[in-house]
Amino acid sequence: MFGLFSLFGRSTALEGALKEAGIHPLLVPEAVKLTIVRIHKRYGEWRRTEASYADAAALLAYLSHPGR
């Protein structure tokens, strides 16, 4: 199956931020990653890429934690 990022290009900054937050990038659906990238392109232009992806990855890690 074609991954969405094979068509649009992978965001290594996002995948690195996910790894730093403790989430393996393969466990996050491609649609979620694509949504994060799209939101960043629309609203996150005023911030550094690494910082905004780190914030998104931290939020995703918090929301996906089973013990919350």
N, CA and C atoms as an extended XYZ file, in Angstrom:
204
Properties=species:S:1:pos:R:3:atomname:S:1:resname:S:1:resid:I:1 pbc="F F F"
N         0.837       -1.180        0.000 N   MET     1
C         0.000        0.000        0.000 CA  MET     1
C         0.879        1.239        0.000 C   MET     1
N         0.443        2.236       -0.695 N   PHE     2
C         1.179        3.484       -0.754 CA  PHE     2
C         0.945        4.262        0.528 C   PHE     2
N         2.020        4.727        1.150 N   GLY     3
C         1.875        5.628        2.282 CA  GLY     3
C         1.684        7.045        1.778 C   GLY     3
N         0.975        7.816        2.522 N   LEU     4
C         0.745        9.196        2.099 CA  LEU     4
C         2.047        9.971        2.003 C   LEU     4
N         2.996        9.636        2.879 N   PHE     5
C         4.237       10.382        2.855 CA  PHE     5
C         5.135        9.980        1.698 C   PHE     5
N         4.860        8.848        1.090 N   SER     6
C         5.643        8.518       -0.099 CA  SER     6
C         5.240        9.431       -1.254 C   SER     6
N         4.038        9.964       -1.208 N   LEU     7
C         3.589       10.897       -2.235 CA  LEU     7
C         4.005       12.330       -1.930 C   LEU     7
N         3.979       12.705       -0.654 N   PHE     8
C         4.219       14.091       -0.268 CA  PHE     8
C         5.588       14.328        0.342 C   PHE     8
N         6.337       13.304        0.616 N   GLY     9
C         7.651       13.455        1.230 CA  GLY     9
C         7.552       13.350        2.743 C   GLY     9
N         8.471       12.653        3.348 N   ARG    10
C         8.440       12.470        4.796 CA  ARG    10
C         8.937       13.706        5.517 C   ARG    10
N         8.360       13.931        6.674 N   SER    11
C         8.821       15.009        7.531 CA  SER    11
C         9.746       14.401        8.582 C   SER    11
N        11.026       14.535        8.378 N   THR    12
C        11.973       13.956        9.324 CA  THR    12
C        11.942       14.692       10.652 C   THR    12
N        11.595       15.985       10.630 N   ALA    13
C        11.492       16.732       11.878 CA  ALA    13
C        10.358       16.181       12.732 C   ALA    13
N         9.240       15.851       12.111 N   LEU    14
C         8.109       15.289       12.852 CA  LEU    14
C         8.452       13.907       13.387 C   LEU    14
N         9.064       13.078       12.576 N   GLU    15
C         9.411       11.730       13.039 CA  GLU    15
C        10.440       11.779       14.165 C   GLU    15
N        11.375       12.695       14.086 N   GLY    16
C        12.334       12.862       15.169 CA  GLY    16
C        11.667       13.327       16.451 C   GLY    16
N        10.694       14.228       16.319 N   ALA    17
C         9.971       14.715       17.494 CA  ALA    17
C         9.136       13.602       18.109 C   ALA    17
N         8.553       12.760       17.277 N   LEU    18
C         7.781       11.633       17.808 CA  LEU    18
C         8.685       10.675       18.580 C   LEU    18
N         9.870       10.402       18.051 N   LYS    19
C        10.812        9.525       18.751 CA  LYS    19
C        11.233       10.132       20.082 C   LYS    19
N        11.480       11.431       20.100 N   GLU    20
C        11.859       12.112       21.339 CA  GLU    20
C        10.743       12.062       22.378 C   GLU    20
N         9.495       12.073       21.918 N   ALA    21
C         8.350       12.028       22.831 CA  ALA    21
C         8.035       10.611       23.291 C   ALA    21
N         8.746        9.615       22.739 N   GLY    22
C         8.554        8.246       23.157 CA  GLY    22
C         7.556        7.463       22.326 C   GLY    22
N         7.234        7.965       21.148 N   ILE    23
C         6.308        7.282       20.259 CA  ILE    23
C         7.069        6.859       19.010 C   ILE    23
N         6.981        5.590       18.673 N   HIS    24
C         7.627        5.149       17.438 CA  HIS    24
C         6.799        5.652       16.259 C   HIS    24
N         7.421        6.279       15.268 N   PRO    25
C         6.666        6.857       14.146 CA  PRO    25
C         5.795        5.864       13.381 C   PRO    25
N         6.161        4.594       13.380 N   LEU    26
C         5.343        3.611       12.668 CA  LEU    26
C         4.032        3.309       13.392 C   LEU    26
N         3.942        3.661       14.683 N   LEU    27
C         2.714        3.434       15.439 CA  LEU    27
C         1.687        4.541       15.235 C   LEU    27
N         2.108        5.630       14.642 N   VAL    28
C         1.202        6.744       14.377 CA  VAL    28
C         0.684        6.602       12.947 C   VAL    28
N        -0.626        6.596       12.770 N   PRO    29
C        -1.167        6.471       11.413 CA  PRO    29
C        -0.704        7.607       10.508 C   PRO    29
N        -0.537        7.282        9.249 N   GLU    30
C        -0.079        8.266        8.271 CA  GLU    30
C        -1.018        9.471        8.208 C   GLU    30
N        -2.323        9.235        8.365 N   ALA    31
C        -3.289       10.333        8.316 CA  ALA    31
C        -3.064       11.321        9.456 C   ALA    31
N        -2.675       10.826       10.621 N   VAL    32
C        -2.403       11.707       11.757 CA  VAL    32
C        -1.160       12.540       11.485 C   VAL    32
N        -0.120       11.903       10.962 N   LYS    33
C         1.108       12.639       10.636 CA  LYS    33
C         0.839       13.695        9.578 C   LYS    33
N         0.077       13.346        8.568 N   LEU    34
C        -0.241       14.287        7.512 CA  LEU    34
C        -1.041       15.464        8.057 C   LEU    34
N        -1.954       15.197        8.971 N   THR    35
C        -2.737       16.269        9.587 CA  THR    35
C        -1.846       17.202       10.385 C   THR    35
N        -0.906       16.660       11.127 N   ILE    36
C         0.021       17.494       11.899 CA  ILE    36
C         0.833       18.383       10.960 C   ILE    36
N         1.310       17.819        9.854 N   VAL    37
C         2.096       18.593        8.890 CA  VAL    37
C         1.238       19.691        8.263 C   VAL    37
N         0.006       19.371        7.916 N   ARG    38
C        -0.881       20.376        7.311 CA  ARG    38
C        -1.201       21.506        8.283 C   ARG    38
N        -1.488       21.160        9.537 N   ILE    39
C        -1.764       22.188       10.538 CA  ILE    39
C        -0.536       23.058       10.737 C   ILE    39
N         0.633       22.437       10.755 N   HIS    40
C         1.862       23.223       10.907 CA  HIS    40
C         2.045       24.187        9.747 C   HIS    40
N         1.792       23.707        8.539 N   LYS    41
C         1.961       24.586        7.379 CA  LYS    41
C         0.974       25.746        7.411 C   LYS    41
N        -0.216       25.500        7.923 N   ARG    42
C        -1.235       26.547        7.942 CA  ARG    42
C        -1.047       27.544        9.085 C   ARG    42
N        -0.755       27.033       10.297 N   TYR    43
C        -0.749       27.896       11.470 CA  TYR    43
C         0.606       28.045       12.153 C   TYR    43
N         1.556       27.210       11.836 N   GLY    44
C         2.804       27.208       12.585 CA  GLY    44
C         3.966       27.889       11.903 C   GLY    44
N         3.695       28.723       10.933 N   GLU    45
C         4.793       29.346       10.192 CA  GLU    45
C         5.609       30.314       11.042 C   GLU    45
N         5.024       30.868       12.063 N   TRP    46
C         5.726       31.846       12.890 CA  TRP    46
C         6.650       31.192       13.908 C   TRP    46
N         6.583       29.857       14.050 N   ARG    47
C         7.431       29.149       14.996 CA  ARG    47
C         8.468       28.325       14.258 C   ARG    47
N         9.516       27.972       14.971 N   ARG    48
C        10.504       27.064       14.398 CA  ARG    48
C         9.867       25.708       14.168 C   ARG    48
N        10.259       25.032       13.136 N   THR    49
C         9.683       23.733       12.783 CA  THR    49
C         9.884       22.708       13.896 C   THR    49
N        11.083       22.606       14.416 N   GLU    50
C        11.376       21.600       15.427 CA  GLU    50
C        10.557       21.824       16.687 C   GLU    50
N        10.394       23.086       17.092 N   ALA    51
C         9.653       23.384       18.313 CA  ALA    51
C         8.170       23.064       18.155 C   ALA    51
N         7.600       23.402       17.029 N   SER    52
C         6.173       23.135       16.856 CA  SER    52
C         5.903       21.640       16.702 C   SER    52
N         6.789       20.919       16.028 N   TYR    53
C         6.618       19.476       15.929 CA  TYR    53
C         6.832       18.809       17.279 C   TYR    53
N         7.752       19.322       18.080 N   ALA    54
C         7.975       18.766       19.416 CA  ALA    54
C         6.735       18.956       20.285 C   ALA    54
N         6.095       20.111       20.196 N   ASP    55
C         4.868       20.352       20.952 CA  ASP    55
C         3.751       19.420       20.494 C   ASP    55
N         3.613       19.242       19.195 N   ALA    56
C         2.581       18.348       18.664 CA  ALA    56
C         2.849       16.910       19.076 C   ALA    56
N         4.102       16.486       19.054 N   ALA    57
C         4.451       15.124       19.449 CA  ALA    57
C         4.205       14.904       20.938 C   ALA    57
N         4.518       15.911       21.755 N   ALA    58
C         4.267       15.792       23.193 CA  ALA    58
C         2.766       15.682       23.474 C   ALA    58
N         1.957       16.460       22.779 N   LEU    59
C         0.512       16.373       22.945 CA  LEU    59
C         0.002       15.011       22.493 C   LEU    59
N         0.495       14.525       21.382 N   LEU    60
C         0.087       13.214       20.880 CA  LEU    60
C         0.498       12.108       21.857 C   LEU    60
N         1.672       12.213       22.443 N   ALA    61
C         2.126       11.223       23.426 CA  ALA    61
C         1.226       11.252       24.660 C   ALA    61
N         0.858       12.430       25.095 N   TYR    62
C        -0.025       12.549       26.258 CA  TYR    62
C        -1.397       11.935       25.969 C   TYR    62
N        -1.938       12.238       24.800 N   LEU    63
C        -3.267       11.736       24.467 CA  LEU    63
C        -3.290       10.235       24.205 C   LEU    63
N        -2.181        9.672       23.783 N   SER    64
C        -2.154        8.244       23.472 CA  SER    64
C        -1.721        7.396       24.669 C   SER    64
N        -1.354        8.026       25.772 N   HIS    65
C        -0.923        7.284       26.966 CA  HIS    65
C        -2.138        6.619       27.601 C   HIS    65
N        -2.071        5.307       27.824 N   PRO    66
C        -3.247        4.597       28.342 CA  PRO    66
C        -3.577        4.899       29.806 C   PRO    66
N        -2.648        5.416       30.563 N   GLY    67
C        -2.875        5.620       31.990 CA  GLY    67
C        -3.358        6.998       32.368 C   GLY    67
N        -3.807        7.785       31.407 N   ARG    68
C        -4.208        9.145       31.774 CA  ARG    68
C        -5.564        9.202       32.362 C   ARG    68
